[in-house]
Amino acid sequence: MKTVVAVMGSPRKRGDTYRIVNALEERLKERGDVDFRYIHLGERKLEYCRGCLLCMRKGEDACPIRDGAAELRRELLEADGIIFSSPVYVHQVTGLMKNFFDRFAFFMHRPAFHGKPAVLATSTEISGAEETLAYLRFCAGAWGLTVTGEVGILADGMKAQSIYRERVMKGIDDAAATLYGAMEHPVLPKPSVQSLQFFNKLKTKVIIHREKLPYDYRHWKERGWLEKSYFYDTRIGIITRIMARVSVISLVLAMKRKLGGDLFRRLFLDPLKSHRLHCQQEGQSDEASTA
């Protein structure tokens, strides 16, 4: 049996996005034995993130807020597939959904879902679906999820039989089929340019914040990510490598322009040099102990 967790960002329990997700549930269950679970964020006790960074300095269990986050984290990690669903609120996800991603920001620093598929769903009256799906797509990718399907609807267009409704329902059926297949046969996809860009930028952040966010640094070091070209072993084309590398160089140059030479050196170059020296000293220590 495969387990699918649907994170519902709407404060309305039976709104338009629920109908999308409910249709996905029905079509998934037509394909096999699926344990489908709804997480209605409006019913979960999930306080606002306080921005203390303890989850990145000492680990997620150090979070000072004692609410439903730990149980929710367990449910997410145990799932074989995840659905992120939010209606459009002012061309973005709802406040409930934004706080959900804020509370689990450590998953963006320490991705834990590589090889697991995700489907994204949103609804709107007229506009904002593209922006909302783009945000959900970024968060899912940052967590390590592979987005296998997206469904965005104009809510009024679903209220009567029409070519538009038929097209949407076909898209829902396709999304369910792809999600089910990805759960049955999980694979680690070849990283896109954007994924590799994110990895390179995040690795740089982890290194320069080695002392500020030590838990992140240890997590990366223990998994060997600091020495790797990506989170997992995979073939990366030369063009992809170059394009991703250019993005990091562009970021560095932009930081230098904004910060000025002295501040840029103290906040960026000095931590990188310190990290290289630290690695050299560790290497010498390992050689001495081996000898």
Secondary structure, DSSP 4 states (H G I P E B T S, - for coil): -EEEEEEE--SSTTSHHHHHHHHHHHHHHHHS-EEEEEEEGGGS--PPP----HHHHT-GGG-S--SSHHHHHHHHHH-SEEEEE---SSSS--HHHHHHHHHTTHHHHS---TT-EEEEEEEESSS-HHHHHHHHHHHHHHHT-EEEEEEEEEGGGGSS--HHHHHHHHHHHHHHHHHHHHHHS---PPPPHHHHHHHHHHHHHHHHTTTTSHHHHHHHHHTTGGGSSSSS-----HHHHHHHHHHHHHHHHHHHHHH-HHHHIIIIIHHHHHHHHHHHHHHHHHHHHH-
